[in-house]
Amino acid sequence: MNSEKCAVCDGDMEHAYLPMKEWKIDGHLCGDCYSKKLSEFYPGDHVRVDLSDN
């Protein structure tokens, strides 16, 4: 299990996301915080696509 914590909410992470440089965040983000930051910087609908089968 990954013991790293989210740089924003300090929560546990199943998958670590890298923040974009313009967000000025040190460390990795959990999926929820990544999605929130993405929405803040890029308003609108965001649909995640699972490409793991390709």
Secondary structure, 3 states (H helix, E strand, C coil): CCCCECCCCCCECCCCECCCHHHCCCCCECHHHHHHHHHHHCCCCCCCCCCCCC
